[in-house]
Amino acid sequence: MRESSIKRKTAETDISVSVNIDGSGQYDIETGIGFFDHMLCLFAKHSLTDINIACNGDTQVDCHHTVEDVGIALGEAFKQALGDKKGITRYGTCFLPMDEALVMTSLDISGRSYLVFDGDLPCPLLGDFETETVEDFFQAFASSCGITLHIKLMYGRNTHHIIEAMFKSFARAICAAATIDPRVKGVPSTKGTL
């Protein structure tokens, strides 16, 4: 099983994360931000990754520190669980509809951190969740996991639907990329390393 656990503590957040990439999508997630918890649960379910997250953050300030730091810790946990990356498919792409919204996510477990985020979110707040932190989450995950990540909103009107489509398409893409393909011998790169 490809599993890992991460603990990350700063003056702003205290986080513990555990992941099992070869799981079935079970989750136990509590960040103190309801909408964010909802998105992380969707991510676990649709990536088939078992995820436990406990975060005590300074949400009395705003959502930013919690969302970004969870992205860092979750990305580190995925990177650790992926190990030497031998046998993985490496690439994953998913076009995902959520009612009127359509999002494309494409990623490469490359060892190189890069994010292209192309998606204007119509509404700045969903409950107490600042929607601009969605990009911060994906930036943090991509940087700490070492993946190249492209997320593009094709179209959409409802901010909840758009963000949900982003998290679900990301989940499906990373599930595909992390899948072990028995035909892949060693690391899927002509360089011999990722």
C-alpha atoms as a printed R data frame, in Angstrom:
    type eleno elety resid chain resno       x      y       z
1   ATOM     1    CA   MET     A     1   0.000  0.000   0.000
2   ATOM     2    CA   ARG     A     2   1.193  3.500  -0.839
3   ATOM     3    CA   GLU     A     3   0.530  5.342   2.407
4   ATOM     4    CA   SER     A     4   1.970  8.275   4.329
5   ATOM     5    CA   SER     A     5   1.319 10.569   7.264
6   ATOM     6    CA   ILE     A     6   2.351 14.193   7.643
7   ATOM     7    CA   LYS     A     7   2.259 16.570  10.594
8   ATOM     8    CA   ARG     A     8   2.731 20.281  10.017
9   ATOM     9    CA   LYS     A     9   2.604 22.886  12.765
10  ATOM    10    CA   THR     A    10   3.106 26.641  12.428
11  ATOM    11    CA   ALA     A    11   1.939 29.668  14.402
12  ATOM    12    CA   GLU     A    12  -1.128 29.715  12.109
13  ATOM    13    CA   THR     A    13  -2.115 26.049  11.676
14  ATOM    14    CA   ASP     A    14  -1.682 22.645  13.287
15  ATOM    15    CA   ILE     A    15  -2.322 19.913  10.721
16  ATOM    16    CA   SER     A    16  -2.152 16.137  10.563
17  ATOM    17    CA   VAL     A    17  -2.779 14.346   7.266
18  ATOM    18    CA   SER     A    18  -2.716 10.687   6.316
19  ATOM    19    CA   VAL     A    19  -3.327  9.258   2.862
20  ATOM    20    CA   ASN     A    20  -3.591  5.843   1.256
21  ATOM    21    CA   ILE     A    21  -3.411  6.249  -2.516
22  ATOM    22    CA   ASP     A    22  -4.506  2.643  -2.977
23  ATOM    23    CA   GLY     A    23  -7.636  3.111  -0.894
24  ATOM    24    CA   SER     A    24 -11.322  3.237  -1.758
25  ATOM    25    CA   GLY     A    25 -12.162  6.897  -1.123
26  ATOM    26    CA   GLN     A    26 -12.837  6.772   2.628
27  ATOM    27    CA   TYR     A    27 -12.359 10.036   4.516
28  ATOM    28    CA   ASP     A    28 -12.408 11.755   7.883
29  ATOM    29    CA   ILE     A    29 -11.840 15.465   7.340
30  ATOM    30    CA   GLU     A    30 -12.167 18.424   9.706
31  ATOM    31    CA   THR     A    31 -10.570 21.764   8.855
32  ATOM    32    CA   GLY     A    32 -13.039 24.094  10.541
33  ATOM    33    CA   ILE     A    33 -14.228 25.382   7.141
34  ATOM    34    CA   GLY     A    34 -17.418 23.659   6.039
35  ATOM    35    CA   PHE     A    35 -17.233 24.292   2.303
36  ATOM    36    CA   PHE     A    36 -13.531 23.324   2.188
37  ATOM    37    CA   ASP     A    37 -14.278 20.088   4.069
38  ATOM    38    CA   HIS     A    38 -16.971 19.335   1.477
39  ATOM    39    CA   MET     A    39 -14.474 19.797  -1.387
40  ATOM    40    CA   LEU     A    40 -11.812 17.651   0.314
41  ATOM    41    CA   CYS     A    41 -14.351 14.871   0.930
42  ATOM    42    CA   LEU     A    42 -15.264 14.981  -2.771
43  ATOM    43    CA   PHE     A    43 -11.585 14.840  -3.642
44  ATOM    44    CA   ALA     A    44 -11.064 11.739  -1.487
45  ATOM    45    CA   LYS     A    45 -14.144  9.977  -2.852
46  ATOM    46    CA   HIS     A    46 -13.383 10.619  -6.522
47  ATOM    47    CA   SER     A    47  -9.623 10.007  -6.319
48  ATOM    48    CA   LEU     A    48 -10.237  6.693  -4.478
49  ATOM    49    CA   THR     A    49  -7.709  7.899  -1.906
50  ATOM    50    CA   ASP     A    50  -8.343  7.270   1.785
51  ATOM    51    CA   ILE     A    51  -7.717 10.624   3.466
52  ATOM    52    CA   ASN     A    52  -7.725 11.757   7.085
53  ATOM    53    CA   ILE     A    53  -7.196 15.458   7.783
54  ATOM    54    CA   ALA     A    54  -7.380 17.283  11.098
55  ATOM    55    CA   CYS     A    55  -6.586 20.990  11.078
56  ATOM    56    CA   ASN     A    56  -6.769 23.587  13.808
57  ATOM    57    CA   GLY     A    57  -6.210 26.896  12.041
58  ATOM    58    CA   ASP     A    58  -6.637 30.611  12.657
59  ATOM    59    CA   THR     A    59  -9.964 30.781  10.827
60  ATOM    60    CA   GLN     A    60 -10.913 33.761  12.992
61  ATOM    61    CA   VAL     A    61  -8.505 35.701  10.736
62  ATOM    62    CA   ASP     A    62  -9.758 34.211   7.448
63  ATOM    63    CA   CYS     A    63  -9.570 30.946   5.485
64  ATOM    64    CA   HIS     A    64  -6.273 31.533   3.711
65  ATOM    65    CA   HIS     A    65  -3.765 29.982   6.128
66  ATOM    66    CA   THR     A    66  -5.845 26.854   6.652
67  ATOM    67    CA   VAL     A    67  -6.575 26.281   2.968
68  ATOM    68    CA   GLU     A    68  -3.005 26.892   1.818
69  ATOM    69    CA   ASP     A    69  -1.382 24.893   4.630
70  ATOM    70    CA   VAL     A    70  -3.713 21.928   4.104
71  ATOM    71    CA   GLY     A    71  -2.704 22.072   0.423
72  ATOM    72    CA   ILE     A    72   0.977 21.970   1.418
73  ATOM    73    CA   ALA     A    73   0.507 19.066   3.854
74  ATOM    74    CA   LEU     A    74  -1.743 17.056   1.530
75  ATOM    75    CA   GLY     A    75   0.696 17.545  -1.360
76  ATOM    76    CA   GLU     A    76   3.605 16.408   0.831
77  ATOM    77    CA   ALA     A    77   1.621 13.346   1.902
78  ATOM    78    CA   PHE     A    78   0.883 12.418  -1.728
79  ATOM    79    CA   LYS     A    79   4.521 12.909  -2.718
80  ATOM    80    CA   GLN     A    80   5.683 10.693   0.135
81  ATOM    81    CA   ALA     A    81   3.053  8.022  -0.635
82  ATOM    82    CA   LEU     A    82   4.011  7.961  -4.335
83  ATOM    83    CA   GLY     A    83   7.508  6.922  -3.297
84  ATOM    84    CA   ASP     A    84   9.876  6.205  -6.203
85  ATOM    85    CA   LYS     A    85   6.985  6.529  -8.707
86  ATOM    86    CA   LYS     A    86   7.945  3.285 -10.425
87  ATOM    87    CA   GLY     A    87   5.160  1.850 -12.561
88  ATOM    88    CA   ILE     A    88   2.820  4.849 -12.397
89  ATOM    89    CA   THR     A    89   0.846  6.035 -15.409
90  ATOM    90    CA   ARG     A    90   2.236  9.544 -14.697
91  ATOM    91    CA   TYR     A    91  -0.310 11.589 -16.693
92  ATOM    92    CA   GLY     A    92  -3.984 12.183 -16.052
93  ATOM    93    CA   THR     A    93  -6.637 14.344 -17.686
94  ATOM    94    CA   CYS     A    94 -10.312 14.727 -16.865
95  ATOM    95    CA   PHE     A    95 -13.073 16.862 -18.346
96  ATOM    96    CA   LEU     A    96 -15.739 16.965 -15.670
97  ATOM    97    CA   PRO     A    97 -19.265 18.412 -15.883
98  ATOM    98    CA   MET     A    98 -21.112 19.718 -12.844
99  ATOM    99    CA   ASP     A    99 -24.522 20.823 -14.068
100 ATOM   100    CA   GLU     A   100 -23.868 23.964 -16.152
101 ATOM   101    CA   ALA     A   101 -20.117 24.035 -15.378
102 ATOM   102    CA   LEU     A   102 -17.382 22.162 -17.229
103 ATOM   103    CA   VAL     A   103 -13.777 21.968 -15.976
104 ATOM   104    CA   MET     A   104 -10.691 20.369 -17.507
105 ATOM   105    CA   THR     A   105  -7.807 19.233 -15.315
106 ATOM   106    CA   SER     A   106  -4.627 17.796 -16.765
107 ATOM   107    CA   LEU     A   107  -1.575 16.877 -14.723
108 ATOM   108    CA   ASP     A   108   1.835 15.264 -14.840
109 ATOM   109    CA   ILE     A   109   3.475 13.677 -11.801
110 ATOM   110    CA   SER     A   110   6.696 15.119 -13.148
111 ATOM   111    CA   GLY     A   111   8.739 16.123 -10.110
112 ATOM   112    CA   ARG     A   112   8.439 19.673 -11.436
113 ATOM   113    CA   SER     A   113   6.067 22.054  -9.663
114 ATOM   114    CA   TYR     A   114   3.935 24.219 -11.911
115 ATOM   115    CA   LEU     A   115   0.360 25.479 -11.841
116 ATOM   116    CA   VAL     A   116  -1.737 27.012 -14.595
117 ATOM   117    CA   PHE     A   117  -5.086 28.036 -13.120
118 ATOM   118    CA   ASP     A   118  -7.492 29.489 -15.675
119 ATOM   119    CA   GLY     A   119 -10.838 30.047 -14.020
120 ATOM   120    CA   ASP     A   120 -12.592 33.195 -12.890
121 ATOM   121    CA   LEU     A   121 -14.898 32.493  -9.961
122 ATOM   122    CA   PRO     A   122 -18.020 34.687 -10.124
123 ATOM   123    CA   CYS     A   123 -18.699 34.853  -6.376
124 ATOM   124    CA   PRO     A   124 -15.958 35.888  -3.872
125 ATOM   125    CA   LEU     A   125 -17.585 34.148  -0.884
126 ATOM   126    CA   LEU     A   126 -19.416 30.869  -0.345
127 ATOM   127    CA   GLY     A   127 -20.548 31.031   3.267
128 ATOM   128    CA   ASP     A   128 -17.340 32.054   5.062
129 ATOM   129    CA   PHE     A   129 -15.102 30.470   2.412
130 ATOM   130    CA   GLU     A   130 -13.085 32.927   0.311
131 ATOM   131    CA   THR     A   131 -13.159 31.474  -3.182
132 ATOM   132    CA   GLU     A   132  -9.836 33.067  -4.204
133 ATOM   133    CA   THR     A   133  -8.172 30.515  -1.895
134 ATOM   134    CA   VAL     A   134  -9.081 27.711  -4.321
135 ATOM   135    CA   GLU     A   135  -6.156 28.719  -6.531
136 ATOM   136    CA   ASP     A   136  -3.942 28.980  -3.425
137 ATOM   137    CA   PHE     A   137  -4.841 25.392  -2.479
138 ATOM   138    CA   PHE     A   138  -3.939 24.034  -5.910
139 ATOM   139    CA   GLN     A   139  -0.702 26.083  -5.995
140 ATOM   140    CA   ALA     A   140   0.299 24.733  -2.584
141 ATOM   141    CA   PHE     A   141  -0.506 21.124  -3.544
142 ATOM   142    CA   ALA     A   142   1.339 21.332  -6.872
143 ATOM   143    CA   SER     A   143   4.409 22.886  -5.237
144 ATOM   144    CA   SER     A   144   4.697 20.458  -2.336
145 ATOM   145    CA   CYS     A   145   3.823 17.346  -4.375
146 ATOM   146    CA   GLY     A   146   6.019 18.228  -7.346
147 ATOM   147    CA   ILE     A   147   3.369 18.001 -10.053
148 ATOM   148    CA   THR     A   148   2.605 20.017 -13.162
149 ATOM   149    CA   LEU     A   149  -1.068 20.959 -12.872
150 ATOM   150    CA   HIS     A   150  -3.368 22.694 -15.339
151 ATOM   151    CA   ILE     A   151  -6.936 23.550 -14.342
152 ATOM   152    CA   LYS     A   152  -9.189 25.297 -16.831
153 ATOM   153    CA   LEU     A   153 -12.781 26.387 -16.435
154 ATOM   154    CA   MET     A   154 -14.339 25.815 -19.840
155 ATOM   155    CA   TYR     A   155 -17.569 27.546 -18.806
156 ATOM   156    CA   GLY     A   156 -19.932 27.825 -15.865
157 ATOM   157    CA   ARG     A   157 -22.176 30.194 -13.930
158 ATOM   158    CA   ASN     A   158 -22.569 28.851 -10.392
159 ATOM   159    CA   THR     A   159 -19.433 29.262  -8.240
160 ATOM   160    CA   HIS     A   160 -20.223 26.226  -6.067
161 ATOM   161    CA   HIS     A   161 -20.595 24.049  -9.168
162 ATOM   162    CA   ILE     A   162 -17.383 25.415 -10.707
163 ATOM   163    CA   ILE     A   163 -15.257 24.746  -7.622
164 ATOM   164    CA   GLU     A   164 -16.819 21.325  -7.124
165 ATOM   165    CA   ALA     A   165 -16.005 20.448 -10.734
166 ATOM   166    CA   MET     A   166 -12.409 21.597 -10.149
167 ATOM   167    CA   PHE     A   167 -11.917 19.361  -7.118
168 ATOM   168    CA   LYS     A   168 -13.620 16.369  -8.748
169 ATOM   169    CA   SER     A   169 -11.713 16.691 -12.027
170 ATOM   170    CA   PHE     A   170  -8.467 17.072 -10.086
171 ATOM   171    CA   ALA     A   171  -9.369 13.932  -8.143
172 ATOM   172    CA   ARG     A   172 -10.051 11.888 -11.263
173 ATOM   173    CA   ALA     A   173  -6.889 13.151 -12.991
174 ATOM   174    CA   ILE     A   174  -4.575 12.380 -10.076
175 ATOM   175    CA   CYS     A   175  -6.188  8.974  -9.628
176 ATOM   176    CA   ALA     A   176  -5.417  8.163 -13.264
177 ATOM   177    CA   ALA     A   177  -1.867  9.512 -13.045
178 ATOM   178    CA   ALA     A   178  -1.020  7.641  -9.830
179 ATOM   179    CA   THR     A   179  -2.420  4.314 -11.076
180 ATOM   180    CA   ILE     A   180   0.114  1.521 -11.409
181 ATOM   181    CA   ASP     A   181   0.280  0.136 -14.950
182 ATOM   182    CA   PRO     A   182   1.914 -3.320 -15.042
183 ATOM   183    CA   ARG     A   183   3.299 -2.561 -18.503
184 ATOM   184    CA   VAL     A   184   5.383  0.347 -17.140
185 ATOM   185    CA   LYS     A   185   8.837 -0.870 -16.194
186 ATOM   186    CA   GLY     A   186  10.593  1.398 -13.714
187 ATOM   187    CA   VAL     A   187   9.967  5.132 -13.842
188 ATOM   188    CA   PRO     A   188   7.936  6.403 -16.837
189 ATOM   189    CA   SER     A   189  10.616  8.765 -18.151
190 ATOM   190    CA   THR     A   190  13.428  8.441 -20.657
191 ATOM   191    CA   LYS     A   191  15.554 10.393 -18.143
192 ATOM   192    CA   GLY     A   192  15.221  7.531 -15.695
193 ATOM   193    CA   THR     A   193  13.951  9.730 -12.887
194 ATOM   194    CA   LEU     A   194  10.970 11.886 -11.976
